[in-house]
Amino acid sequence: MLADQKKDFTFEVYCGYNSVKCYVEAVERAGTADRAKVIAALESSTWSDHFMPYGATKFVNGQNVGGRAALLQATKDDISVVWPNEFSDAKPVFPRPKRG
């Protein structure tokens, strides 16, 4: 339906979707929704079944050491990843063009 309306998902939707996928996989590995067991499952694995602009998710002391910053740029009609280069789908535009 969104394609018919020419609407795109925002970056936050993809982040949320991937967070749920990571959590569900940890619950499945733990065999329970028990918090301590799910945390142990998260800490003992590396998760790469995502489509985010960074490497595999690996938790060390509660932090995702595989996470990486991504630079997004909003243009007149789109939001693009402009860095890191291996994930970029557009070149950054700088300085911002003057309006009208």
C-alpha positions in Angstrom: 0.0 0.0 0.0 2.8 2.5 0.8 4.3 2.0 -2.7 1.0 2.9 -4.3 0.9 6.1 -2.2 4.6 6.9 -3.1 5.6 6.9 0.6 8.8 5.5 2.0 9.6 4.1 5.5 11.8 6.3 7.6 15.1 5.1 9.0 13.6 4.7 12.4 11.2 2.0 11.0 14.2 0.0 9.8 15.9 0.4 13.2 12.8 -0.8 15.0 12.3 -3.7 12.6 15.8 -4.9 13.0 15.7 -4.5 16.8 12.7 -6.8 17.0 14.3 -9.3 14.7 17.4 -9.4 16.9 15.4 -9.8 20.1 13.1 -12.5 18.7 16.1 -14.5 17.5 17.6 -14.2 21.1 14.3 -15.3 22.6 14.3 -18.3 20.3 17.9 -19.2 21.1 17.2 -18.8 24.9 14.1 -21.0 24.6 12.3 -18.6 26.9 11.4 -14.9 27.4 13.2 -14.9 30.8 15.2 -11.7 30.9 18.5 -13.1 32.2 18.4 -16.0 29.6 17.6 -13.7 26.7 20.5 -11.4 27.8 22.8 -14.4 28.0 21.7 -15.4 24.5 22.4 -11.9 23.2 25.8 -11.9 24.8 26.8 -15.2 23.4 26.1 -14.7 19.8 26.8 -12.5 16.8 23.8 -11.5 14.7 24.1 -10.4 11.1 20.6 -11.0 9.7 19.9 -7.3 9.1 20.1 -4.7 6.4 21.5 -1.8 8.3 24.6 0.1 7.2 27.1 -1.6 9.5 28.5 -5.0 10.3 27.3 -7.8 12.5 25.7 -7.1 15.9 27.8 -8.3 18.8 27.0 -7.3 22.4 29.9 -6.8 24.8 29.0 -5.4 28.3 25.6 -4.3 26.9 27.0 -2.4 23.9 26.8 -3.3 20.3 30.4 -3.3 19.2 29.4 -4.0 15.6 27.3 -0.9 15.4 28.6 2.1 13.5 27.5 5.6 12.8 25.8 6.3 9.5 25.5 9.7 7.9 22.1 10.4 6.3 21.3 13.4 4.1 17.8 14.7 3.4 17.3 16.1 -0.1 14.3 17.6 -1.7 12.7 14.2 -2.3 14.7 11.5 -0.5 16.8 10.6 2.5 20.0 8.8 1.5 22.9 7.1 3.3 26.0 9.1 2.3 28.5 7.5 4.7 30.1 5.0 5.2 31.0 4.7 1.6 30.5 1.0 1.4 26.8 1.5 2.2 26.2 4.8 0.6 23.6 5.2 -2.1 24.3 8.9 -2.8 27.2 11.4 -2.7 26.8 14.1 0.0 25.8 17.6 -1.2 27.8 20.3 0.6 27.3 23.1 1.0 23.6 23.1 1.0 22.2 24.7 -2.2 20.6 28.1 -1.8 16.8 28.2 -2.0 14.9 30.2 -4.6 
